[in-house]
Amino acid sequence: MAGCDCHTACKPTSSVSPKFRKALWVAFVLNALMFFVEIIGGSHARSVALWADALDFAGDAANYALSLAVLSMSLYWRATAALIKGMTMAAFGIFVLCKVVWSWWLGIVPEPMLMGAIGVLALLVNVSVAIMLYAFRDGDANMRSVWLCSRNDAIGNLAVIVAAVGVFGTGTMLPDLLVAVIIAYLGVTSGLSVIKQARAERKQDKARDVSSV
């Protein structure tokens, strides 16, 4: 890539925490499994919130895999991976908003019991992942994006459970759509935050390369 000096910016980083690498692998496997659980459950429950959460799991699994791929690389490439993840998070949020509008137009009320049960399972998975990744929340953009993914997932799962209770109590689809909007908002704002930090780290690393020439 232009502006990337292979002696410096492409030089591997040796200070990768083994605990962080292990946590990423566990997070990747759990998120991939939960994607299939929620995509199937969301179809049966006809829940936009579960579909949104399933797509979030898929995006997170891909993001964890990307993080693992660049973990030992320089700050520039880790920031580049974070930039891609930030754009993915924001795009996910926009997609969910479109899905909310479409589901509101169809007017299909979801099945609250299945929706709530899957929400509880997803919450247990994401809280476990968030606890594992909590210690790395203040790292570079790559580490921060991973932490934000797990945090947003746990918040989203709590919201799905609340939505299931709301659908059960009101008999309407509005709680489901509201939660989907919240998940979408978290995706867009977190994505923009990661993009901002990643761009700053890329500039920082390139400037350091220029000064070292």
N, C-alpha and C positions, 0 to 999 in steps of 0.2 A: 504494500500500500504506500502511496505517495506520502512522504514526510515521516515514514517509519524506518528508522535506522535499525537494521537487523542485528547490529552488535549490542544495541542498548534496549530499544523498545521491544524487540522480539526475544530478548534474553529471558529464559525461564526464571521464575521466582522460587527460591528454595525454602521460604518461610511459611509454607502452607501447613496449617494445623491438621494433624491426622484426625482429630475429633470433628473438625468442620467437614472434612471429606467424608467421614463415616456418616455424619448426620445428613449430608446431602444424598448419599446413597439410600438411606432409610426413607428420607422424605420423597425421593423419586419413586421408589417402589410403592409406597403407601398411596401417593397421589395418583399413580397410574391405575392401581386397583380401584380406588374410589371413583375414578372417572367412569369406569364400566358399571359400577354399582349405581351411581346416580343417573347415568344416561338411561339405563334400563328402568330404574325406579321412577325417574321423571316422566318417562313415556307412559308408564302405567298410571301414575298419579295425575298426569296432565298438569304438572306444575312448572310454571315458568321459572320460579325461584330455584327449583332443583335442577332444571336444565342450565340455568345460569351458573349454578355452583358446579355442575358437571363440567361445563366448558372451562370454568376456572381451574378445576383439578387438572384437566388436560393441558391447559396452558402452563400451570405450575410444574407438571411433570416434565414438560419440554424445557422449561426454564432451569429446573434442577439439573437436567442432563447437559444443558449448555454450560451451566456453571461448572460442572465437573470437567467438561472438556477444556475449559480455559483456566482452571484453578491454579496450575503451576506456571502460567504464562505471566508476562509483564503486566503492569498496571494499565497500559494502553489497551491491550487485548481484553483484559477483564472488564475495563470500562466500556469497550465496544460491545461485549456480550451483554452488559447491563443496559446499554443503550437499546439494543434489540429487544431485550425483555421489557423495558419501559414502554416502548412503542407497542409491543404485544399486549401489555396490560391495558393501555389506553384504548387500543382497538377493540379489545374484548368488551370493555365498558360500553363503547358505542354500539357494538353488535347487540348486547343485551337490551339496551334502550330500544333498539329497533324491534327486538323480539317482544318486548312489553307492549308496544303499540299494536303489533300484529295480534297478540293474544287478547288484548282488550277488544279489538275489533271482532274476533271470533266469539268472545264471551263465554268461554268454557271454564266452569268452576272445578278446581283441582280436588283430589281426594285427600283429606287432611290427615288421616291416620297413617297411611303409608308415607306421606310427606314428612310427618313428624318423626317417625321411626328412623328413616334414612337420615334426617337432619341430626338426630342424636348420635348415630353412628359416625357420621362425618365430623361432628364436633369433637368426639373422642379422638379421632385420628388427627385432626388438625391441632388440637390442644397439645397432644403429644409431640407433634412436629415443632410447634411454636416453642415449647419448653426446651427442646433440643437446640434450637437455633437462637434462643434468646441471648446467649452470651456473645453472639457475633453480630448483633444488631447495629453496632457503632463502627463497623469496619468500612471497607471501601464500597463503591457503588454496587459491585457484584454481591458482596455479603449483605448489604442493606436491602437490595432488591429481593433477596431470598427471604430475609426476615419479614419484609413487608408482605410478601406473598402469603406466608404462613399466618401472619397476624390478620390479614384481610379475610382469609379463609375461615378462621375461628369466629370472627365477627359475623361473617356471612352465614355460618352454620347456626349461630344463636338466633339470627334474624329469621332463618328458615323455620326454626322451631316455633318462634313467636308467630310467624305467618300461618303455620299449620293450626295453631290454637285459634288465631283470628278467623281463618276460613271455617273451622269447625263451629265457632261461636256465631258467626254472621251468615254463613251459608253463601257468601259471595267470593268473588275472585280478587277483590281489591287488596286484601292483606298480602296475597301472593305477588301481585304486581308491584306493590309498594316496596317489598323486600327486594325484588329484582332490581328496582331502581336504585336502592341503597347499595347493592352489590356492584352495580354498574358505576355509581359515583365513586366508590372506593377504588375501583379499577382505573378509572380515568385520572383521578387526583394522584394516586400512588404512582401511576405510570409517568405522569408529568414530572413528579418529584424525582424519580429515578433518572429520567432523561436529563434533567437539569444537572444533577450531580455527575452523571456519566460524561456529559459533554465537558464539564469543568475539569474532570480528571484526565480526559483525553488531551485537552489543551495543556494541562499542567505537565503531562508526560512528554508531549512533543516539544514544549518549551525547554524542558530539562535536557532533551536530546540535543537541541540546537546549541544550548549553552555549553554542553560537554564536548562539542566538536572543536 
